[in-house]
Amino acid sequence: MNSIKLLVICMLTVFSANAFAYGSSSSKKACKKPKMSQFTPANLTVVAPQSEFSFQASALTNPDSIEVSVKKLPIEVTIKAENNSYLVTGKLPASLQGTYARVKINATGTNHCKASDGWLLEIEKTQP
């Protein structure tokens, strides 16, 4: 009789351990981040001050959440829905000259996942 009880306890222990293993991994949801692509002008391009730039944001992006900055200066952008994505355009600040500057993008997806991206440009100095 004791061996039957021991066998039952062992089986219950094995099944409960397996149940906990499956429960912990399946309860986490995968986060699909919005993606940015087609950066124009390309990375490390030499550009003039006040040059226009653009990029594509994937359909997973909440367009109201897109924030763009260059050297911590907020940039006003125009967002246009286009072919199951968003075309985002803006202009570099006139105050940035003779420096490298990263166009930094922060956005949140429609599923509340956050993403950041960007690229580096060299802004030439204009002649007075």
TADAUR-V984050 format. One record per pair of residues at least 12 apart in sequence whose ideal C-beta (glycine too) atoms are under 10 Angstrom apart, sorted by the first residue. I is the first residue (numbers start at 1). J is the second residue. D is the distance in Angstrom with one decimal. If there is no record, write none. Layout:
BEGIN
i=[I/I]
j=[J/J]
d=[D/D]
END
This chain:
BEGIN
i=[29/29/30/30/31/31/31/31/31/31/32/32/32/32/32/32/32/33/33/33/33/33/33/33/33/33/33/33/33/34/34/34/34/34/34/34/34/34/34/34/34/34/34/34/34/34/34/34/34/34/34/35/35/35/35/35/35/35/35/35/35/35/36/36/36/36/36/36/36/36/36/36/36/36/36/36/36/36/36/37/37/37/37/37/37/38/38/38/38/38/38/39/39/39/39/39/39/39/39/39/39/39/40/40/40/40/40/40/40/41/41/41/41/41/41/42/42/43/43/43/43/43/43/44/44/44/44/44/45/45/45/45/45/46/46/46/46/46/47/47/47/47/47/47/48/48/48/48/48/48/49/49/49/49/49/49/49/49/49/49/49/49/49/50/50/50/50/50/50/50/50/50/51/51/51/51/51/51/52/52/52/52/53/53/53/53/53/53/53/53/53/53/53/53/54/54/54/54/54/54/54/55/55/55/55/55/55/55/55/55/55/55/55/56/56/56/56/56/56/57/57/57/57/57/57/57/57/57/57/57/58/58/58/58/58/58/58/59/59/59/59/59/59/59/60/60/60/60/60/60/60/60/61/61/61/61/61/61/61/61/61/61/62/62/62/62/62/62/62/62/63/63/63/63/63/63/63/63/64/64/64/65/65/65/65/65/65/65/65/66/66/66/66/66/66/66/67/67/67/67/67/67/68/68/68/68/68/68/68/68/68/69/69/69/69/69/69/69/69/70/70/70/70/70/70/70/70/70/70/70/70/70/71/71/71/71/71/71/71/71/71/71/71/72/72/72/73/73/73/73/73/74/75/75/75/75/75/75/75/75/76/76/77/77/77/77/78/78/86/88/88/90/92/92/93/94/95/96/96/96/97/97/97/97/98/98/98/98/98/99/99/99/99/99/100/100/100/100/101/101/101/101/101/102/102/102/102/103/103/103/103/103/104/104/104/104/105/105/105/106]
j=[111/113/111/113/109/111/112/113/114/115/58/60/109/110/111/113/115/58/60/61/107/108/109/111/113/114/115/116/117/57/58/59/60/61/62/63/65/66/85/86/105/107/108/109/110/111/113/114/115/116/117/56/57/58/59/60/61/85/107/109/115/117/55/56/57/58/61/66/85/86/88/103/105/107/115/116/117/118/119/55/56/57/58/85/117/54/55/56/57/85/87/53/54/55/56/103/105/117/118/119/120/121/52/53/54/55/56/89/119/53/54/103/119/121/122/119/121/102/103/118/119/120/121/100/119/120/121/122/119/120/121/122/123/100/121/122/123/124/92/101/121/122/123/124/92/97/123/124/125/126/91/92/93/94/95/96/97/98/99/123/124/125/126/91/92/93/94/95/96/97/123/126/90/91/92/121/123/124/89/90/91/92/68/70/75/77/88/89/90/91/92/103/119/121/77/78/80/87/88/89/90/68/77/86/87/88/89/90/103/105/117/118/119/82/83/85/86/87/88/79/82/85/86/87/88/105/107/109/115/117/84/85/86/107/109/110/115/81/83/84/85/86/109/110/85/107/108/109/110/111/113/115/79/85/86/88/105/107/108/109/110/115/86/107/108/109/110/111/112/113/77/79/80/81/86/88/107/110/79/107/108/106/107/108/109/110/112/114/115/79/86/88/105/106/107/108/104/105/106/107/108/116/88/89/90/103/104/105/106/107/118/93/101/102/103/104/105/106/118/90/91/92/93/95/96/101/102/103/104/118/121/123/92/93/95/96/99/100/101/102/103/104/123/101/102/104/92/93/95/96/101/93/88/90/91/92/93/103/104/105/90/91/89/90/91/105/90/91/107/105/107/103/121/123/123/126/123/121/123/125/123/124/125/126/122/123/124/125/126/121/122/123/124/125/120/121/122/123/118/120/121/122/123/118/119/120/121/117/118/119/120/121/116/117/118/119/117/118/119/118]
d=[8.6/9.8/9.5/9.2/8.0/7.0/8.3/4.0/8.6/9.5/9.2/5.9/6.5/9.1/6.1/6.1/9.5/8.9/7.4/9.2/8.7/9.2/6.1/9.0/4.8/7.2/4.0/9.1/9.4/6.1/5.1/8.4/4.6/3.7/7.8/9.9/8.6/8.8/9.8/9.2/9.4/5.2/7.4/4.4/8.1/9.1/7.3/8.6/4.8/9.9/8.9/8.5/7.6/4.4/9.5/7.3/8.1/9.2/9.5/9.3/7.2/7.8/5.3/6.9/5.6/7.5/8.2/9.2/9.9/9.7/8.3/10.0/5.5/7.5/7.4/8.8/4.1/7.9/9.0/6.9/5.0/8.3/7.6/8.5/8.7/7.6/5.9/4.4/9.7/9.0/8.7/7.5/7.8/4.9/8.6/7.5/9.2/8.5/8.2/4.6/9.8/9.3/8.4/6.3/4.9/7.0/9.4/9.1/9.5/6.6/9.0/9.8/8.8/6.6/9.9/7.7/8.9/9.9/9.7/9.4/4.4/5.9/7.8/8.5/8.1/5.8/7.3/6.5/8.9/9.0/5.9/7.1/10.0/9.9/7.8/4.6/7.9/5.6/6.9/9.3/5.4/7.1/5.9/7.0/8.4/8.9/7.4/6.0/9.6/6.9/9.4/6.3/7.5/5.3/7.8/6.1/5.0/9.0/9.8/5.7/7.6/8.2/5.9/5.6/5.8/7.4/5.0/9.6/8.9/9.7/9.2/9.3/10.0/7.1/5.2/7.8/7.7/9.5/6.3/7.2/5.4/7.9/8.7/8.8/8.7/9.2/8.8/7.1/5.9/7.4/6.7/5.9/8.7/7.5/9.1/9.2/9.8/6.3/6.4/4.4/7.6/8.7/9.5/9.2/8.0/5.5/8.4/9.2/7.9/7.0/8.1/8.9/8.1/7.9/9.0/5.1/7.0/6.2/7.5/7.8/9.9/6.3/4.3/8.1/5.8/7.9/6.3/9.8/9.2/9.2/8.5/5.7/7.9/9.3/8.3/9.9/9.1/9.1/9.2/4.9/5.6/7.8/9.6/8.2/9.4/9.3/9.7/4.6/5.7/7.1/7.9/8.7/9.2/8.0/6.0/9.1/9.8/5.1/7.7/6.1/7.3/7.9/9.7/7.1/5.2/6.4/5.4/9.1/8.4/10.0/10.0/4.9/9.1/7.5/5.3/8.4/8.5/9.7/8.6/9.6/8.7/7.9/5.2/3.9/8.2/9.3/9.5/8.6/9.6/6.2/7.5/6.1/7.0/7.7/4.7/8.6/8.5/7.3/4.7/7.1/9.4/9.4/7.1/9.8/5.7/6.6/7.0/5.6/8.0/9.2/8.5/9.9/9.8/8.8/8.0/5.0/8.5/8.1/8.9/8.6/9.6/6.0/6.3/9.9/6.6/4.9/7.0/5.5/7.1/9.1/8.3/8.9/9.7/8.0/9.1/6.2/7.6/9.1/5.0/7.4/9.6/8.7/9.5/9.9/9.8/8.3/9.3/5.4/7.6/7.6/8.9/9.6/9.9/4.7/7.3/7.8/7.3/7.8/9.2/9.8/6.5/8.0/6.4/4.1/9.0/9.4/7.1/9.8/9.4/7.9/9.2/8.1/7.4/6.4/9.0/9.2/9.9/9.3/5.1/9.9/5.9/7.2/4.6/6.0/9.1/7.0/6.8/3.4/8.7/9.5/7.8/5.6/9.3/8.4/6.0/7.2/5.3/7.4/9.9/7.3/5.8/8.1/5.7/5.2/7.1/5.1/7.8/9.1/5.1/5.7/7.8/6.5/7.0/8.1/4.3/9.1/4.9/5.2/8.9/9.0]
END
